[in-house]
């Protein structure tokens, strides 16, 4: 890790080294090389936009960018928290860029997306956690690309007053907030967050937007048990969450949390069956699943699944 990156990851720098394990064959991916990948990369550089695809070292970046799919990360590239699983830099963020909402809309015009995912770093330094900035990005996208459906993957806003009301004033098509792991592992994996705060955010958003879609995600391979994962599923269904994603945790550097084990594809299928049985409208569960992986296709499946469920209920 470069010296500058170390300074931006002070908490991660002080953690003990955890050797990175060799990946099994089912989660190895090729390095991105396609011309479309380079085109997306150049567009993001020209508009000074960040993507979680790069910042979080997503293994699907080559596939997604070659299809002109990207998850844009707003409010800078520096997070106020230091989660043990995340490769995004930690430190004091720069002030918000007032041109960012407009640049995001311009980028979407260049990509020609049907569905876009907007996420962010945690901004605990802001009075509203960045909720108003999310709202402005949504409004700019809707003005520039009215046919593009919008998914946002938000932080927990740390109980910032009015943050959720701000989001609900101009709601996205999909509201996503990841629980990430089971409650027992929060102190070591997600120390700046609280499980029930995140759960309450999903519950409260759905209460304010009952016809909207909600979504959450889990990483496995961190030492959780199947029983614990099942309990998280029950908690999410109690919060009326529609869509669950489950993917393998991949350790970004030796300073991050160690992988407890690589979960097999058969186990992911078993988790998917368990989640479907608990009533989620849609489940994506595989080693390479990430929150925004195939998000556009999944949104259309969500719409179809709800329509089907309503039709069955009406019979």
C-alpha positions as CSV (number, residue, x, y, z in Angstrom):
1,X,0.0,0.0,0.0
2,X,1.3,3.4,-0.9
3,X,2.3,5.9,1.9
4,X,-0.5,8.3,0.9
5,X,-3.1,5.5,1.1
6,X,-1.7,4.5,4.5
7,X,-2.3,8.0,5.8
8,X,-5.8,7.8,4.6
9,X,-6.4,4.5,6.3
10,X,-5.0,5.1,9.8
11,X,-7.2,2.6,11.6
12,X,-6.5,-0.1,8.9
13,X,-2.8,0.7,9.0
14,X,-2.6,-0.2,12.7
15,X,-4.4,-3.6,12.3
16,X,-2.3,-6.8,12.3
17,X,-1.5,-8.4,9.0
18,X,-3.9,-11.1,7.9
19,X,-2.4,-13.0,4.9
20,X,-4.6,-13.1,1.9
21,X,-5.8,-16.6,1.0
22,X,-5.7,-17.9,-2.5
23,X,-9.1,-17.7,-4.1
24,X,-10.8,-20.9,-5.2
25,X,-11.5,-21.4,-8.9
26,X,-15.2,-20.4,-8.7
27,X,-14.4,-16.8,-7.8
28,X,-11.3,-16.0,-9.9
29,X,-11.9,-13.4,-12.6
30,X,-9.9,-12.0,-15.4
31,X,-8.3,-8.6,-15.4
32,X,-10.5,-6.0,-17.4
33,X,-9.1,-5.2,-20.8
34,X,-12.1,-4.4,-23.1
35,X,-12.4,-1.1,-25.0
36,X,-15.7,-0.3,-23.3
37,X,-14.1,-0.7,-19.9
38,X,-11.5,1.9,-20.9
39,X,-14.3,4.2,-22.3
40,X,-16.1,4.1,-18.9
41,X,-12.9,4.7,-17.0
42,X,-12.1,7.7,-19.1
43,X,-15.6,9.2,-18.7
44,X,-15.3,8.9,-14.9
45,X,-11.9,10.5,-14.9
46,X,-13.0,13.4,-17.2
47,X,-15.9,14.2,-15.0
48,X,-14.0,13.7,-11.7
49,X,-16.4,11.0,-10.5
50,X,-15.6,8.2,-8.2
51,X,-17.0,4.7,-8.5
52,X,-17.4,2.1,-5.8
53,X,-16.4,-0.4,-8.5
54,X,-12.8,0.9,-8.2
55,X,-12.7,2.1,-4.6
56,X,-14.0,-1.1,-3.2
57,X,-11.9,-3.3,-5.6
58,X,-15.0,-5.1,-6.9
59,X,-14.2,-8.3,-8.7
60,X,-17.0,-7.7,-11.3
61,X,-15.7,-4.4,-12.6
62,X,-14.5,-5.9,-15.9
63,X,-17.8,-7.5,-16.7
64,X,-19.9,-4.5,-15.6
65,X,-17.9,-1.8,-17.2
66,X,-17.7,-3.7,-20.5
67,X,-21.5,-3.5,-20.5
68,X,-21.4,0.2,-19.5
69,X,-22.8,-0.5,-16.0
70,X,-21.2,1.5,-13.2
71,X,-22.0,2.3,-9.6
72,X,-21.2,5.9,-9.0
73,X,-19.9,6.9,-5.5
74,X,-20.8,10.4,-4.5
75,X,-19.6,12.8,-1.8
76,X,-15.9,12.0,-2.3
77,X,-13.5,9.1,-2.0
78,X,-12.8,9.4,1.7
79,X,-15.0,7.8,4.4
80,X,-15.4,9.0,8.0
81,X,-15.5,5.3,9.2
82,X,-13.1,2.5,9.0
83,X,-15.0,-0.8,8.5
84,X,-12.7,-3.8,8.6
85,X,-14.0,-5.2,5.3
86,X,-13.9,-2.1,3.1
87,X,-11.1,-0.8,0.9
88,X,-12.4,2.8,0.7
89,X,-10.0,5.4,2.3
90,X,-10.7,6.6,5.8
91,X,-10.1,10.1,7.0
92,X,-11.5,13.6,7.0
93,X,-13.3,14.1,3.7
94,X,-13.1,17.2,1.5
95,X,-16.1,19.6,1.3
96,X,-18.9,18.4,-1.0
97,X,-18.4,19.2,-4.7
98,X,-21.4,21.4,-5.8
99,X,-20.9,20.3,-9.4
100,X,-21.1,16.6,-8.6
101,X,-24.9,16.2,-9.1
102,X,-24.7,17.8,-12.5
103,X,-21.6,15.7,-13.5
104,X,-23.4,12.5,-12.4
105,X,-26.2,13.4,-14.8
106,X,-23.8,14.1,-17.6
107,X,-22.1,10.8,-17.0
108,X,-25.3,9.0,-17.2
109,X,-26.1,10.6,-20.5
110,X,-22.7,9.3,-21.8
111,X,-23.3,5.8,-20.6
112,X,-26.9,5.6,-21.7
113,X,-28.1,3.5,-18.8
114,X,-31.6,2.2,-18.2
115,X,-30.8,1.8,-14.5
116,X,-28.2,3.5,-12.3
117,X,-26.9,2.8,-8.8
118,X,-25.7,5.7,-6.7
119,X,-23.8,5.0,-3.5
120,X,-21.6,7.1,-1.2
121,X,-19.0,7.1,1.5
122,X,-20.2,7.7,5.1
123,X,-20.2,11.4,5.8
124,X,-20.7,11.6,9.5
125,X,-19.2,15.1,9.3
126,X,-22.3,16.5,7.6
127,X,-25.3,17.6,9.6
128,X,-27.6,15.4,7.5
129,X,-25.1,12.7,6.6
130,X,-25.3,13.8,3.0
131,X,-29.0,13.1,2.5
132,X,-29.6,16.4,0.7
133,X,-26.8,15.7,-1.7
134,X,-28.4,12.3,-2.5
135,X,-31.6,14.2,-3.1
136,X,-30.0,16.7,-5.5
137,X,-28.3,13.8,-7.4
138,X,-31.7,12.1,-7.8
139,X,-33.4,15.3,-9.1
140,X,-30.6,16.0,-11.6
141,X,-30.8,12.5,-12.9
142,X,-34.5,12.6,-13.3
143,X,-34.3,15.9,-15.1
144,X,-31.5,14.7,-17.5
145,X,-32.6,11.1,-18.0
146,X,-36.3,10.7,-17.0
147,X,-36.4,7.1,-18.3
148,X,-33.5,6.0,-16.2
149,X,-34.6,4.1,-13.0
150,X,-32.6,5.0,-9.9
151,X,-31.3,2.9,-7.1
152,X,-29.4,4.4,-4.1
153,X,-27.2,2.5,-1.7
154,X,-27.0,4.7,1.3
155,X,-25.1,4.9,4.6
156,X,-27.1,4.6,7.8
157,X,-27.1,8.5,8.2
158,X,-26.3,7.8,11.9
159,X,-29.7,9.0,13.1
160,X,-29.2,12.4,11.6
161,X,-32.4,14.3,12.1
162,X,-34.5,14.6,8.9
163,X,-32.2,12.6,6.7
164,X,-34.7,9.9,5.8
165,X,-37.5,12.5,5.3
166,X,-35.2,14.2,2.8
167,X,-34.7,11.0,0.8
168,X,-38.4,10.2,1.0
169,X,-39.3,13.6,-0.4
170,X,-38.1,12.5,-3.9
171,X,-37.6,8.7,-3.4
172,X,-35.6,6.5,-5.7
173,X,-37.0,3.4,-7.4
174,X,-34.9,1.2,-5.1
175,X,-33.7,2.1,-1.6
176,X,-30.7,-0.1,-0.6
177,X,-28.9,-0.2,2.7
178,X,-26.6,-3.1,3.5
179,X,-26.6,-4.8,6.9
180,X,-23.3,-6.4,5.7
181,X,-22.9,-9.1,8.4
182,X,-24.6,-10.7,11.4
183,X,-25.0,-8.7,14.7
184,X,-22.4,-10.7,16.6
185,X,-19.7,-9.6,14.1
186,X,-20.5,-5.9,14.1
187,X,-17.9,-4.8,16.8
188,X,-15.0,-6.2,14.7
189,X,-16.3,-5.8,11.2
190,X,-18.5,-2.7,11.2
191,X,-17.5,-0.9,14.4
192,X,-18.8,2.5,13.5
193,X,-22.3,1.2,12.8
194,X,-25.1,-0.5,14.8
195,X,-27.1,-3.4,13.5
196,X,-30.5,-2.3,14.8
197,X,-29.9,1.3,13.5
198,X,-29.4,-0.1,10.0
199,X,-32.4,-2.4,10.4
200,X,-34.6,0.5,11.6
201,X,-33.5,2.6,8.6
202,X,-34.9,0.0,6.2
203,X,-38.0,-0.4,8.3
204,X,-38.7,3.3,8.5
205,X,-38.0,4.0,4.9
206,X,-40.5,1.3,3.9
207,X,-43.1,2.7,6.3
208,X,-42.7,6.1,4.6
209,X,-42.7,4.6,1.1
210,X,-44.8,1.4,1.2
211,X,-44.9,1.0,-2.6
212,X,-41.1,1.5,-3.0
213,X,-38.7,-1.4,-3.3
214,X,-36.2,-1.9,-0.5
215,X,-33.0,-4.0,-0.6
216,X,-30.2,-5.1,1.6
217,X,-27.0,-7.2,1.4
218,X,-24.9,-9.6,3.4
219,X,-21.3,-10.8,3.0
220,X,-20.6,-14.4,4.1
221,X,-17.3,-16.0,4.9
222,X,-16.5,-13.8,7.9
223,X,-17.3,-16.5,10.6
224,X,-21.1,-16.2,10.7
225,X,-23.2,-19.3,11.2
226,X,-26.1,-20.5,9.0
227,X,-28.5,-19.9,12.0
228,X,-27.3,-16.3,12.3
229,X,-27.8,-15.7,8.6
230,X,-31.3,-17.1,8.9
231,X,-32.0,-14.8,11.8
232,X,-30.9,-11.8,9.7
233,X,-33.2,-12.9,7.0
234,X,-36.1,-13.0,9.5
235,X,-35.2,-9.5,10.7
236,X,-35.1,-8.1,7.2
237,X,-38.5,-9.7,6.3
238,X,-39.9,-8.2,9.5
239,X,-38.8,-4.8,8.1
240,X,-40.5,-5.7,4.9
241,X,-37.4,-5.7,2.8
242,X,-38.0,-7.0,-0.7
243,X,-34.6,-8.0,-2.1
244,X,-31.7,-9.7,-0.5
245,X,-28.2,-10.1,-1.9
246,X,-25.6,-12.5,-0.5
247,X,-22.0,-12.6,-1.7
248,X,-18.6,-13.9,-0.6
249,X,-16.4,-11.5,1.4
250,X,-13.1,-10.9,-0.3
251,X,-10.2,-9.5,1.7
252,X,-8.8,-6.3,0.0
253,X,-5.5,-6.2,1.8
254,X,-3.6,-7.9,4.7
255,X,-4.8,-5.0,6.9
256,X,-8.4,-5.9,6.5
257,X,-10.5,-8.6,8.2
258,X,-9.4,-12.1,7.4
259,X,-11.6,-14.5,5.4
260,X,-12.9,-17.2,7.7
261,X,-13.7,-19.5,4.8
262,X,-14.8,-19.5,1.2
263,X,-18.5,-20.4,1.0
264,X,-19.2,-22.9,-1.8
265,X,-21.6,-22.3,-4.7
266,X,-23.9,-25.1,-3.3
267,X,-24.1,-23.2,0.0
268,X,-25.0,-20.0,-1.8
269,X,-27.8,-21.9,-3.5
270,X,-29.0,-23.2,-0.2
271,X,-29.1,-19.6,1.2
272,X,-31.1,-18.5,-1.8
273,X,-33.6,-21.3,-1.2
274,X,-33.9,-20.4,2.5
275,X,-34.4,-16.7,1.7
276,X,-37.1,-17.4,-1.0
277,X,-38.9,-19.6,1.5
278,X,-38.9,-16.6,4.0
279,X,-40.8,-14.5,1.5
280,X,-38.3,-12.1,-0.2
281,X,-39.5,-11.0,-3.6
282,X,-36.0,-11.5,-5.1
283,X,-32.8,-13.1,-3.9
284,X,-29.3,-13.0,-5.5
285,X,-26.9,-15.3,-3.8
286,X,-23.6,-16.4,-5.3
287,X,-19.9,-16.0,-4.6
288,X,-19.6,-13.0,-6.9
289,X,-22.9,-11.3,-6.0
290,X,-22.5,-7.7,-5.0
291,X,-25.1,-5.1,-4.1
292,X,-25.2,-3.5,-7.6
293,X,-24.2,-6.5,-9.7
294,X,-26.8,-6.9,-12.5
295,X,-28.9,-4.3,-10.7
296,X,-30.8,-3.2,-13.8
297,X,-31.9,-6.7,-14.7
298,X,-32.7,-7.4,-11.0
299,X,-34.9,-4.3,-10.9
300,X,-37.0,-5.6,-13.8
301,X,-37.3,-8.9,-12.0
302,X,-38.4,-7.1,-8.8
303,X,-41.2,-5.4,-10.7
304,X,-42.3,-8.7,-12.3
305,X,-42.2,-10.5,-9.0
306,X,-44.3,-7.9,-7.2
307,X,-46.8,-7.9,-10.1
308,X,-47.1,-11.7,-9.9
309,X,-47.5,-11.7,-6.2
310,X,-50.3,-9.1,-6.4
311,X,-52.0,-11.0,-9.1
312,X,-51.9,-14.2,-7.0
313,X,-53.3,-12.3,-4.0
314,X,-56.2,-11.0,-6.1
315,X,-57.3,-14.4,-7.3
